[in-house]
Amino acid sequence: MIALTEFDRLEASALWRPEGDTQRVEVIVSVGEATLTLSDIKGRVLTHWSLPAVIRVSPPANALSPLPPHLTPMNRSKSTMN
C-alpha cells in the first residue's frame, strides 16, 4: 500500500446501492486512515466501514461491501481478498 502523506482524506463521487435491488444513490466516498465513509451530497453520513473489513464483491467491477458478520478480517479466505 502506498502512503499518501500529503492528504488527510481522499474523496470521490460514486453510486451506492444500500440493499439488494434498491435504487442506486449518488454518494461521496471518503477514505480516511482506518475507515471508508459514504455520505449523501448534503454531507450526511449514510454508513461507514472499517477498511480491514471491506471486500470487493463483484469482479471485475469496483463493487465493495463490508464483510459478512460471520467473517472477520483474520479468517476470511484468500479468494475474498483478491
Order of alpha helices (4+ residues) and beta strands (2+ residues): beta-beta-beta-beta-beta-beta
